[in-house]
Amino acid sequence: MGNLPRTARMRQMRLNGVSNQMLVPGGRSRAISRTGGGYTGAMGNWTPRRINYREEGRQRELLANRAADLVANDPHACSLIDSINVNAIGPGLWPQSKPNWKRLGITEEQATEIAEQAEWEFELWNREADARGLSDFYGIQFQNLWSTLVNGEFLNLPLMLDDPARRYRLALQVIDPSRLRTPSNLGDNHLVRDGIRLGNLGQAAGYFIADPSDGRYISGLPSSSFVELPPKRGHRHVVMHRFHAKEPEQVRGYSILAPAMSFFRNLADYLDYELVGAIVAASFPVFVEKTSPYDAAQQPGVNRTINKDGSVTHHRETPPGQILYGNAGEKPHILKGDRPGNSFEVFLEKVLRGAGAAAGMPYELVAKDFSKTNYSSARAALQEAWRVFELYQDWMVGGFCQPNWEMFFEEAVLIGRIVLPAGAPDFYEYRAEYCASSWVGPERTNVDPVKEMVADIMGLNAGTTTLADIAAKRNKDWEAQANQRARERKKLKELGLNPDAPSVSESKNPVSQAAMKMATEEETA
């Protein structure tokens, strides 16, 4: 401003003065009161409480124990967990090897050869993937998702076993997450939280896995009863601890049943009481007053009971009902139950809808009840459920399947079971390119297979859907299907049969279409 003429400088100074006088300090206006942040009305007694790290671990463990009890004893909780597990994992997520041949600088045919070797070798390793020998890799997937839904997390230890009978040394040991806990002498260490030693960024730097001599995983165990393992050594996993993180700075997972746990528990008790009431009502007990208790005693089959006060009660049981003979002065009553009420089914449905909604599952899948649905509502319910299934599939692929695929692939290359092309780049330098893969899950449920198939054909014709997309929904490999179709067409031609599949109209009414075809051929002749 020093180079401006005097008049211009004065004008600029006056403007600055005016602007300074117009400045208003910010952040001083009054805010609108929010009912949710006050203590009036129904909010008066609502004061959520934050818990410390030590109490956090106790609550999480109690939640896991209660969830396991529900799944073991409550049919609806078990149904919810099984619905997610069966649809998201089912027989297992299996890999399709897809080496990035462009980045590797090899031909597509060479990449296909690597993929075929990898997929075959993976099926061989799959059979011995379980260190205990009780399951395979697909079964471990099922166990891990079940543990995630019930306990909130899963815990695996990748091992390298020295067993000459094994093709591969790599094996997985499935560990109960309850073994992950804080040693008693480290309870006041702020870097150890719920069994996990944290790094400077809050990342897992070590896992304390309980291994007491008596097998009792109780609080108060000293460090001598634990094994501390690092998450990784180099690029290889030592501990695979996964949970579906939803909160900032979360270190352990919570059961999917946690938000609706009281619903399941109270509903289970309510149904038990209703069942007992129905049994009592079905037994139809009758109370008959006798003028003299000696008259009751003279009836055949009457039992005599002496009460604490010395009085005598006579009763007789006749299956399935019961007849009670009262003493003198006792009035007769018909003991009947009026339960359940007319609103029982509506009430039960409402509770199950709420409990299922907490886990993202529709009522139809929790109760296994499709009696009140039509095609549109059933399809909408399944579509919403499949969003949840696919979420768990992607989470399982990224956090478990792909890391194990890369460890398997590495060992297979090192022992020569997967042979890389001559002149191909180094495996460790291009590990991600060699180990690229996609994972195929269980087939989607079709409410109306005909409509679904027509939609697939329309998508193919419009170019919005590929054969790979359609095959993936049905848990198939599109390349294997294409090769199979080619073999079938070749065989049908050799036998003199029509290799072309019938059209949609022909499949709906094959008799009329065949008759029209014969008539057309006769007219032509």
Beta strands, then each sheet from edge to edge (+ up, - down):
strand 1: 94-97
strand 2: 154-160
strand 3: 170-175
strand 4: 192-193
strand 5: 196-198
strand 6: 204-210
strand 7: 226-229
strand 8: 232-233
strand 9: 236-237
strand 10: 240-242
strand 11: 286-289
strand 12: 303-306
strand 13: 312-318
strand 14: 321-326
strand 15: 437-440
sheet 1: 1+ 15-
sheet 2: 3+ 2- 10+
sheet 3: 4+ 5- 6+ 7-
sheet 4: 8+ 9-
sheet 5: 11+ 14+ 13- 12+
end
